[in-house]
Amino acid sequence: MPAAAAEEACSAGEALQWNDPLYEQVARELTEGMTGRYGDEEIRSAVALWNDFTIRTTPAVRKTGVFAAAVEFCIAQKLGSAQVTKAALAERYSVSTSTITSRVNQLTEFMDTQLAVSV
């Protein structure tokens, strides 16, 4: 993805309201981690999912990479990207696969219950 597109995705994340500076940090880390691997729309969707999740659930963030990896994994699964593994994401974001799994489960439950109404 061109640098301008990455900046635009970051700017879109900045335009969103974040109730905690760590939530915005996750969005930035997510954007950086997805840049060059996904298109602009997928990155915006990931940041929007993360924003909606934080607004509705107010998760406790201890390590920003865990949620960034989990959101990216959920987006990759939605896109049918089987080559994206939790192990690869764990390495890229410097977190454990078991913690990613835990957060993926939270996000999946959120998407199944909260977002089913809006789909």
C-alpha positions in Angstrom: 0.0 0.0 0.0 1.4 3.4 -0.8 2.5 5.6 2.1 -0.2 8.1 1.4 -2.9 5.4 1.7 -1.3 4.2 5.0 -1.5 7.8 6.3 -5.1 8.1 5.2 -6.0 4.9 7.1 -4.2 6.3 10.2 -6.0 9.6 9.8 -9.3 7.8 9.6 -8.5 6.1 12.9 -7.6 9.5 14.4 -11.0 10.9 13.3 -12.7 8.3 15.4 -13.4 8.9 19.1 -11.2 6.9 21.5 -12.2 6.6 25.2 -8.7 5.6 26.2 -5.3 6.5 24.7 -4.4 2.8 24.6 -7.3 2.1 22.3 -5.9 4.6 19.8 -2.5 3.1 20.3 -3.9 -0.3 19.3 -5.5 1.3 16.2 -2.1 2.8 15.2 -0.3 -0.5 15.8 -3.0 -2.4 13.9 -2.7 0.1 11.0 1.1 -0.3 10.9 0.9 -4.1 11.1 -1.6 -4.3 8.3 0.0 -1.8 6.0 1.4 -3.5 2.9 -0.5 -6.7 3.6 -4.1 -5.4 3.1 -5.9 -2.8 1.1 -7.1 0.5 2.4 -10.7 -0.7 2.9 -9.6 -3.7 5.0 -7.5 -1.5 7.2 -10.3 1.0 7.7 -12.7 -2.0 8.5 -10.3 -3.3 11.1 -9.9 0.1 12.8 -13.7 0.6 12.7 -14.2 -2.9 14.2 -11.7 -2.1 16.9 -13.4 1.3 17.6 -16.8 -0.2 17.8 -15.6 -3.0 20.1 -13.9 -0.5 22.5 -17.0 1.7 22.6 -19.4 -1.2 23.4 -17.2 -3.3 25.6 -14.5 -1.0 27.1 -11.8 -3.8 27.2 -8.8 -3.6 29.5 -5.7 -3.3 27.4 -2.5 -4.5 29.0 -0.4 -5.1 25.8 -1.6 -3.3 22.7 -0.2 -5.9 20.3 -2.6 -8.6 21.6 -5.7 -6.7 20.4 -4.0 -5.6 17.2 -3.1 -9.2 16.3 -6.6 -10.4 17.3 -8.4 -7.8 15.2 -6.1 -8.5 12.2 -6.8 -12.2 12.6 -10.6 -11.7 12.7 -10.4 -9.5 9.5 -8.2 -12.0 7.8 -10.6 -14.8 8.6 -13.5 -12.7 7.3 -11.6 -12.2 4.1 -10.8 -15.9 3.8 -7.1 -15.5 4.2 -6.2 -18.9 5.5 -2.4 -18.1 5.2 -2.7 -15.7 8.2 -2.0 -17.7 11.3 -2.0 -16.8 15.0 1.6 -17.9 15.2 2.7 -15.5 12.5 0.7 -12.7 14.1 2.1 -13.5 17.5 5.6 -13.2 16.1 4.9 -9.9 14.3 3.2 -8.3 17.3 5.5 -9.8 19.9 2.7 -11.5 21.9 1.6 -15.1 22.6 -0.7 -17.2 20.5 -2.8 -18.2 23.5 -3.5 -14.6 24.4 -4.4 -13.9 20.7 -6.8 -16.8 20.8 -8.5 -15.4 24.0 -9.0 -12.0 22.4 -10.1 -13.5 19.1 -12.8 -15.3 21.0 -13.9 -12.0 22.6 -14.0 -10.3 19.3 -15.8 -13.2 17.6 -18.5 -13.2 20.3 -18.8 -9.4 19.9 -19.2 -9.6 16.2 -21.7 -12.5 16.4 -23.9 -10.8 19.0 -23.5 -7.0 18.6 -22.9 -6.7 14.9 -25.4 -9.3 13.8 -28.1 -6.7 14.3 -26.4 -4.2 12.0 -25.6 -6.7 9.2 
